[in-house]
Amino acid sequence: MGLQRKNPVGVDKSEKVSHNITFYRFIIESLPVGIITVNQKMKIISLNWWAERLTGYSENEAAGCYCVDILQGGMCKNNCPLKKAITRQHPLVKVDTTIINRHGETIPVRVNTAALLDDNGDLIGGVEAFQDISQLKTLEREKDSIISMFAHDIKSSLTTIHGFSLRLLKKSKQLDEEKQREYFNIINQESGKLESLINDFLEFSRLQTGRLKLNLSSTSLDKTLMELSDAYQLKATQFGLHITIKNDEVLPVIICDSNKLVRVFSNLLDNAIKFSKGKGTITLSAHETTNEVIIEVKDEGTGIHPDDLPYVFDSFRRGIGAEHKEGFGLGLASVKAIVEGHGGRVSVKSNLGKGSVFSVILPKAGTPDY
């Protein structure tokens, strides 16, 4: 005879149901994945804490909205995995796609979906669990490109150094002083490129292993931006460009590593100059909200191809049109690591052929958590 489970003494059925609901809610809130539920009309019923964190919307803001309006998923319009699960009433497992959060950031996610059925088997909606796989996707892309890029760039410089060194050794008596100086200059330039490449890889290694150290102090953003503008004005003029500061309000003093913050904006200004068309304007602008300071670097350059936009902050990523530009694709990865190390975030908007706007958002007060 089988054992029958009985309610504990003094606990009625309604209390047990309430306890179970509380327990399941606790589990859902604790899972390190975003979980969203919708009704049959694809309107959101609930979000757990991780879904709120990934999307940037609270449950109260999202409830009653169509799923597509909150997630803005890469498959929402044409091949929605959640709609498939509801229609077919069976789970779809491990679909990789993207969502766009309320800050405009594109996040790669791995999705699992299923239809929600009541005790009678009738459809009441659907559930989607999605996990941020940004780091995984970044590592996959870096693994695919790092070895070939490193080998190509080193071989190119070494071949040049070897070729001109050989000429100097074999034909030194036939070469006049001016030609020898030319060859030495080429060798020196290529050696500098090799040194720069190695330094970039060392910096990349430090960023990847989380060894970014910040020396925090009180810093005036107004002073920092003004000094950067003055420092880059001459370089911009050489390319027919003009740098302007657009700031109608005095910015607050913040706690940050001023040297690394200078690196952030130097990288963004270098990029703006590199990809501008000439005779344009690069605008540094800043404003504050209740808790944050937002600094933007806007150019009127070539813009970023839509296919490259989600990956511009990846290490070693060199987008369409940047193949013949100097650099190894580590500048924007460093920008992201430094800004996030300060507890902030960085984003980009771009129109191909019209220019780009890079936004650095930093917290006003306090120091980042470590």
C-alpha positions as CSV (number, residue, x, y, z in Angstrom):
1,M,0.0,0.0,0.0
2,G,1.4,3.3,-1.1
3,L,2.1,6.1,1.4
4,Q,-0.3,9.1,1.2
5,R,1.1,12.6,1.8
6,K,-1.0,14.4,4.3
7,N,-1.1,18.0,5.2
8,P,0.8,18.9,8.4
9,V,-1.4,19.3,11.4
10,G,-2.8,22.8,11.6
11,V,-2.0,23.7,8.0
12,D,-5.0,23.9,5.6
13,K,-4.8,23.5,1.9
14,S,-4.9,27.3,1.1
15,E,-2.0,27.9,3.4
16,K,0.0,25.2,1.7
17,V,-0.8,26.6,-1.8
18,S,0.3,30.1,-0.6
19,H,3.5,28.6,0.8
20,N,4.2,26.8,-2.5
21,I,3.6,30.0,-4.6
22,T,5.9,32.0,-2.3
23,F,8.6,29.2,-2.6
24,Y,8.4,29.0,-6.4
25,R,8.5,32.8,-6.6
26,F,11.6,32.8,-4.5
27,I,13.2,30.2,-6.8
28,I,12.3,32.2,-9.9
29,E,13.7,35.4,-8.5
30,S,16.9,33.7,-7.4
31,L,17.7,32.0,-10.8
32,P,20.6,33.8,-12.5
33,V,18.6,34.1,-15.8
34,G,16.0,36.5,-17.0
35,I,12.5,35.0,-16.9
36,I,9.5,36.7,-18.5
37,T,5.9,35.5,-18.8
38,V,3.3,36.6,-21.3
39,N,-0.4,35.9,-21.9
40,Q,-1.9,34.6,-25.1
41,K,-1.7,38.0,-26.7
42,M,2.0,38.3,-26.0
43,K,1.5,40.9,-23.4
44,I,3.9,40.7,-20.4
45,I,2.6,39.4,-17.1
46,S,5.8,39.3,-15.0
47,L,9.5,39.8,-15.0
48,N,11.9,38.4,-12.5
49,W,14.8,40.4,-11.0
50,W,17.3,39.2,-13.6
51,A,15.0,40.1,-16.5
52,E,14.6,43.6,-14.9
53,R,18.4,43.9,-14.8
54,L,19.0,42.8,-18.3
55,T,16.2,44.8,-20.0
56,G,16.5,47.9,-17.8
57,Y,12.7,47.9,-17.1
58,S,11.0,47.2,-13.8
59,E,8.1,44.7,-13.7
60,N,5.7,47.5,-13.1
61,E,6.9,49.4,-16.2
62,A,6.8,46.2,-18.4
63,A,3.5,44.7,-17.2
64,G,0.8,45.0,-19.9
65,C,3.3,45.9,-22.7
66,Y,3.8,43.7,-25.7
67,C,6.9,41.5,-25.3
68,V,8.5,42.9,-28.5
69,D,8.3,46.4,-27.2
70,I,10.4,45.5,-24.1
71,L,12.8,43.0,-25.5
72,Q,13.2,44.3,-29.0
73,G,14.6,40.9,-29.9
74,G,16.5,40.1,-33.0
75,M,14.0,37.4,-33.8
76,C,10.9,39.1,-32.4
77,K,9.4,40.3,-35.7
78,N,10.1,37.4,-38.1
79,N,10.9,34.3,-36.1
80,C,9.8,34.9,-32.5
81,P,10.8,31.8,-30.4
82,L,8.2,32.6,-27.7
83,K,5.4,32.8,-30.3
84,K,6.5,29.5,-31.8
85,A,6.4,27.9,-28.3
86,I,2.9,29.2,-27.7
87,T,1.6,28.2,-31.2
88,R,3.1,24.7,-31.1
89,Q,2.7,24.3,-27.3
90,H,6.1,22.7,-26.8
91,P,9.5,24.0,-25.7
92,L,12.1,25.5,-27.9
93,V,15.6,25.1,-26.5
94,K,18.8,27.1,-26.9
95,V,18.0,29.7,-29.4
96,D,20.8,32.4,-29.6
97,T,19.5,35.9,-30.5
98,T,19.8,39.4,-29.2
99,I,17.7,41.9,-27.1
100,I,18.0,45.7,-26.9
101,N,17.7,47.1,-23.4
102,R,16.2,50.5,-22.5
103,H,19.6,52.2,-22.8
104,G,19.9,51.1,-26.5
105,E,22.6,48.5,-25.8
106,T,22.4,45.2,-27.8
107,I,22.8,42.2,-25.6
108,P,23.4,38.6,-27.0
109,V,21.2,36.1,-25.2
110,R,20.5,32.4,-25.1
111,V,16.8,31.8,-25.0
112,N,14.6,28.9,-23.8
113,T,10.8,29.2,-24.3
114,A,7.8,27.1,-23.4
115,A,4.0,27.4,-23.5
116,L,2.1,27.8,-20.2
117,L,-0.8,25.4,-19.8
118,D,-3.3,25.1,-16.9
119,D,-4.2,21.9,-15.1
120,N,-6.7,21.1,-17.9
121,G,-4.1,21.5,-20.7
122,D,-5.5,24.8,-21.9
123,L,-3.1,27.5,-23.1
124,I,-2.8,30.5,-20.8
125,G,0.4,32.0,-22.1
126,G,4.1,31.5,-22.4
127,V,7.4,31.7,-20.5
128,E,10.8,32.7,-21.8
129,A,14.1,32.3,-20.0
130,F,17.1,34.2,-21.4
131,Q,20.7,34.4,-20.3
132,D,23.2,37.1,-21.2
133,I,26.0,35.4,-23.3
134,S,27.9,38.6,-24.1
135,Q,31.1,37.3,-22.6
136,L,30.8,33.9,-24.3
137,K,30.1,35.6,-27.7
138,T,33.0,38.0,-27.2
139,L,35.4,35.1,-26.3
140,E,34.3,33.2,-29.4
141,R,34.9,36.1,-31.7
142,E,38.2,36.9,-30.1
143,K,39.4,33.3,-30.3
144,D,38.6,33.3,-34.0
145,S,40.5,36.5,-34.8
146,I,43.3,36.9,-32.3
147,I,45.8,34.3,-33.6
148,S,45.5,35.3,-37.2
149,M,45.6,39.0,-36.6
150,F,48.5,38.7,-34.2
151,A,50.5,36.5,-36.6
152,H,49.6,38.8,-39.6
153,D,50.7,42.0,-37.9
154,I,53.9,40.6,-36.5
155,K,54.8,38.9,-39.8
156,S,54.2,42.1,-41.7
157,S,56.5,44.2,-39.6
158,L,59.2,41.5,-39.2
159,T,59.2,40.9,-43.0
160,T,59.8,44.6,-43.6
161,I,62.5,44.8,-40.9
162,H,64.2,41.7,-42.2
163,G,64.1,43.0,-45.8
164,F,65.6,46.4,-45.1
165,S,68.2,45.0,-42.7
166,L,69.3,42.5,-45.4
167,R,69.7,45.4,-47.9
168,L,71.9,47.3,-45.4
169,L,74.0,44.3,-44.8
170,K,74.6,43.3,-48.4
171,K,74.6,46.7,-50.1
172,S,75.8,49.1,-47.4
173,K,78.8,50.2,-49.6
174,Q,76.5,50.9,-52.6
175,L,74.0,53.0,-50.6
176,D,74.6,56.7,-50.0
177,E,74.0,58.2,-46.5
178,E,70.5,59.5,-47.3
179,K,69.3,56.1,-48.5
180,Q,70.8,54.4,-45.4
181,R,69.0,56.9,-43.2
182,E,65.7,56.2,-45.1
183,Y,66.1,52.4,-44.5
184,F,66.9,52.9,-40.8
185,N,63.8,55.1,-40.4
186,I,61.7,52.4,-41.9
187,I,63.2,49.8,-39.6
188,N,62.6,52.1,-36.6
189,Q,59.0,52.7,-37.6
190,E,58.3,49.0,-38.0
191,S,60.0,48.3,-34.7
192,G,57.7,50.9,-33.1
193,K,54.7,49.1,-34.5
194,L,55.8,45.8,-33.0
195,E,56.4,47.4,-29.6
196,S,52.9,49.0,-29.8
197,L,51.3,45.7,-30.7
198,I,53.0,43.9,-27.8
199,N,52.0,46.7,-25.4
200,D,48.4,46.4,-26.7
201,F,48.4,42.7,-26.0
202,L,49.8,43.2,-22.5
203,E,47.1,45.7,-21.9
204,F,44.5,43.3,-23.2
205,S,45.8,40.6,-21.0
206,R,45.4,42.9,-17.9
207,L,41.9,43.8,-18.9
208,Q,40.9,40.2,-19.5
209,T,42.2,39.0,-16.1
210,G,40.5,41.8,-14.2
211,R,43.8,43.4,-13.1
212,L,42.6,46.9,-13.9
213,K,43.7,49.0,-11.0
214,L,42.1,52.4,-10.3
215,N,43.7,55.2,-8.4
216,L,40.6,57.1,-7.3
217,S,40.6,60.8,-6.4
218,S,38.3,63.9,-6.8
219,T,38.3,65.1,-10.4
220,S,36.8,68.1,-12.1
221,L,35.2,66.9,-15.3
222,D,35.1,70.5,-16.7
223,K,38.8,70.9,-16.3
224,T,39.5,67.4,-17.8
225,L,37.4,68.0,-20.9
226,M,38.7,71.5,-21.5
227,E,42.4,70.3,-21.3
228,L,41.6,67.5,-23.7
229,S,39.9,69.8,-26.1
230,D,42.9,72.1,-26.1
231,A,45.4,69.2,-26.4
232,Y,43.6,67.8,-29.4
233,Q,42.8,71.0,-31.2
234,L,46.1,71.2,-33.1
235,K,45.9,67.5,-34.2
236,A,42.3,68.1,-35.4
237,T,43.3,71.2,-37.3
238,Q,45.9,69.2,-39.2
239,F,43.1,67.1,-40.6
240,G,40.8,70.1,-41.3
241,L,38.7,69.4,-38.3
242,H,37.5,71.5,-35.4
243,I,36.8,70.4,-31.8
244,T,34.2,72.2,-29.8
245,I,32.9,71.9,-26.2
246,K,29.1,72.1,-25.7
247,N,28.4,72.4,-22.0
248,D,25.8,74.9,-20.6
249,E,26.2,73.8,-17.0
250,V,29.1,73.3,-14.5
251,L,29.8,69.6,-14.1
252,P,30.2,68.1,-10.6
253,V,33.4,66.9,-9.2
254,I,33.4,63.1,-9.3
255,I,35.5,60.3,-7.7
256,C,37.5,58.6,-10.5
257,D,40.9,57.6,-11.8
258,S,41.6,60.8,-13.8
259,N,44.5,59.4,-15.8
260,K,42.4,56.4,-17.0
261,L,39.5,58.7,-17.7
262,V,41.8,60.8,-19.9
263,R,42.6,57.6,-21.7
264,V,38.9,57.0,-22.3
265,F,38.3,60.3,-23.9
266,S,41.6,60.3,-25.7
267,N,40.7,57.0,-27.4
268,L,37.3,58.4,-28.4
269,L,38.8,61.6,-29.8
270,D,41.5,59.7,-31.7
271,N,38.7,57.5,-33.2
272,A,36.6,60.6,-34.1
273,I,39.6,62.2,-35.9
274,K,40.6,58.9,-37.6
275,F,37.1,58.3,-39.0
276,S,36.1,61.9,-39.9
277,K,36.0,63.1,-43.4
278,G,37.8,66.4,-43.0
279,K,36.4,70.0,-42.6
280,G,34.0,68.7,-40.0
281,T,33.3,69.3,-36.3
282,I,33.9,67.0,-33.4
283,T,31.7,67.9,-30.4
284,L,32.4,67.2,-26.8
285,S,29.2,67.7,-24.8
286,A,28.2,66.9,-21.2
287,H,25.2,67.1,-19.0
288,E,24.1,65.6,-15.7
289,T,21.0,63.7,-14.4
290,T,20.1,63.1,-10.8
291,N,22.7,60.3,-10.3
292,E,24.9,60.4,-13.4
293,V,27.1,62.5,-15.6
294,I,26.8,61.9,-19.4
295,I,29.7,62.9,-21.7
296,E,29.3,62.5,-25.4
297,V,31.8,62.6,-28.2
298,K,30.1,63.3,-31.5
299,D,31.7,63.2,-35.0
300,E,30.5,63.8,-38.5
301,G,32.6,61.0,-40.0
302,T,32.0,57.8,-41.9
303,G,29.8,56.2,-39.2
304,I,29.7,52.5,-38.3
305,H,28.2,49.8,-40.4
306,P,25.0,48.3,-38.8
307,D,26.6,44.8,-38.8
308,D,29.5,46.1,-36.8
309,L,27.6,48.2,-34.3
310,P,26.8,45.5,-31.7
311,Y,30.5,44.5,-31.5
312,V,32.4,47.8,-31.6
313,F,33.6,47.4,-27.9
314,D,35.0,43.9,-28.6
315,S,38.7,43.4,-28.4
316,F,40.5,43.2,-31.7
317,R,37.3,44.1,-33.6
318,R,38.1,46.2,-36.7
319,G,34.9,47.0,-38.6
320,I,34.1,47.4,-42.2
321,G,36.1,50.3,-43.6
322,A,38.7,50.2,-40.8
323,E,41.0,47.6,-42.4
324,H,43.5,50.1,-43.5
325,K,43.4,52.3,-40.4
326,E,46.2,52.2,-37.8
327,G,45.5,50.3,-34.6
328,F,44.7,46.8,-33.5
329,G,41.1,47.2,-32.3
330,L,41.8,47.4,-28.6
331,G,41.0,51.1,-28.0
332,L,37.2,50.8,-27.5
333,A,37.6,47.6,-25.5
334,S,39.8,49.5,-23.1
335,V,37.3,52.3,-23.0
336,K,34.5,49.9,-22.0
337,A,36.7,48.2,-19.4
338,I,37.7,51.5,-17.7
339,V,34.2,53.0,-17.7
340,E,32.7,49.8,-16.3
341,G,35.5,49.7,-13.7
342,H,34.2,53.1,-12.5
343,G,30.7,51.6,-12.2
344,G,29.5,53.3,-15.4
345,R,28.6,52.3,-18.9
346,V,29.3,53.2,-22.5
347,S,27.2,53.1,-25.6
348,V,27.2,54.2,-29.2
349,K,24.8,55.4,-31.8
350,S,25.8,55.8,-35.5
351,N,24.4,56.5,-38.9
352,L,26.5,55.2,-41.8
353,G,28.0,58.1,-43.7
354,K,26.8,60.7,-41.2
355,G,28.8,60.0,-38.1
356,S,28.8,58.5,-34.6
357,V,28.0,59.5,-31.0
358,F,29.8,57.7,-28.2
359,S,28.2,58.2,-24.7
360,V,30.1,57.7,-21.5
361,I,27.8,57.5,-18.4
362,L,29.5,57.8,-15.0
363,P,28.0,57.8,-11.5
364,K,28.1,61.1,-9.7
365,A,28.9,59.9,-6.2
366,G,30.5,57.0,-4.4
367,T,33.1,54.6,-5.6
368,P,32.6,51.4,-7.7
369,D,32.1,48.1,-6.0
370,Y,35.0,45.6,-6.0
